[in-house]
Amino acid sequence: MDVSSRVLSELASREAALDAQIEAARAQAQQAVAAAEAQAASILRDADAQVKAMQAEHEQKLSAEMQAIRDTARAQAQSDAAQTRARAESKLAQAVDTIMRAVLP
């Protein structure tokens, strides 16, 4: 019985050591998972912030481009209006001249 008790005691001791190693490995794995989750969350926050910054930059560029297009269109419209006005004034002057020649002897 003495040998059997020693063997059983040794087996129990080894089992306890293995259980402790398993628990330590489990705890270490949980810490690694928690660290990975925290890192993933940080990466997602950074990516989200980067996306928002890129969207804001894009909207700003788009707004600037739209304003430039509006300004160009406004300038072109003013130029066209001035040219039309100048032609109308010229035709009016010609019409007045033609009427004056027809009316005056």
C-alpha positions in Angstrom: 0.0 0.0 0.0 2.9 2.3 0.6 3.9 2.2 -3.1 0.3 2.6 -4.2 -0.2 5.6 -1.9 3.0 7.2 -3.2 2.0 6.6 -6.9 -1.5 8.0 -6.2 0.0 10.9 -4.4 2.4 11.6 -7.2 -0.4 11.3 -9.8 -2.5 13.7 -7.8 0.4 16.1 -7.5 1.0 16.0 -11.3 -2.7 16.4 -11.9 -2.7 19.5 -9.7 0.3 20.9 -11.5 -1.3 20.3 -14.9 -4.5 21.9 -13.7 -2.5 24.9 -12.5 -0.8 25.1 -15.9 -4.1 24.8 -17.7 -5.6 27.6 -15.6 -2.5 29.8 -16.1 -2.7 29.2 -19.9 -6.4 29.9 -19.9 -5.9 33.2 -18.0 -3.1 34.1 -20.4 -5.3 33.3 -23.4 -8.1 35.5 -21.9 -5.6 38.4 -21.5 -4.4 38.0 -25.1 -8.0 38.0 -26.3 -8.9 41.0 -24.3 -5.8 42.8 -25.5 -6.6 41.9 -29.1 -10.2 43.1 -28.7 -8.9 46.4 -27.2 -6.5 46.8 -30.1 -9.3 46.0 -32.7 -11.6 48.6 -31.0 -8.8 51.2 -31.2 -8.2 50.4 -34.9 -11.9 50.7 -35.6 -12.1 54.1 -33.8 -9.0 55.3 -35.7 -10.5 54.1 -39.0 -13.8 55.8 -38.2 -12.1 59.0 -37.4 -10.1 58.8 -40.6 -13.2 58.1 -42.6 -15.0 61.1 -41.1 -12.0 63.3 -41.8 -11.8 62.1 -45.4 -15.6 62.8 -45.8 -15.2 66.3 -44.4 -12.3 67.0 -46.7 -14.2 65.6 -49.7 -17.3 67.7 -48.8 -15.0 70.8 -48.5 -13.4 70.1 -51.9 -16.8 69.5 -53.5 -18.2 72.7 -52.0 -15.2 74.7 -53.2 -15.5 73.2 -56.7 -19.2 74.0 -56.8 -18.5 77.6 -55.7 -15.9 77.9 -58.5 -18.4 76.6 -61.0 -21.0 79.0 -59.8 -18.5 81.9 -59.9 -17.5 81.0 -63.5 -21.1 80.6 -64.6 -22.0 84.0 -63.0 -19.0 85.7 -64.7 -19.9 84.2 -68.0 -23.6 85.2 -67.6 -22.5 88.8 -66.7 -20.2 88.9 -69.7 -23.0 87.5 -72.0 -25.4 90.0 -70.6 -23.0 92.9 -71.2 -22.4 91.8 -74.8 -26.1 91.5 -75.4 -26.7 94.9 -73.9 -23.9 96.4 -76.0 -25.5 94.8 -79.2 -28.9 96.1 -78.2 -27.6 99.6 -77.6 -25.8 99.5 -81.0 -29.0 98.3 -82.8 -31.0 101.0 -80.9 -28.5 103.6 -82.1 -28.8 102.3 -85.7 -32.6 102.3 -85.4 -32.6 105.9 -84.1 -30.3 106.9 -86.9 -32.5 105.2 -89.5 -35.6 106.8 -88.1 -33.9 110.2 -88.0 -32.9 109.9 -91.6 -36.4 108.9 -92.6 -38.1 111.6 -90.7 -35.8 114.5 -91.3 -35.5 115.8 -94.9 
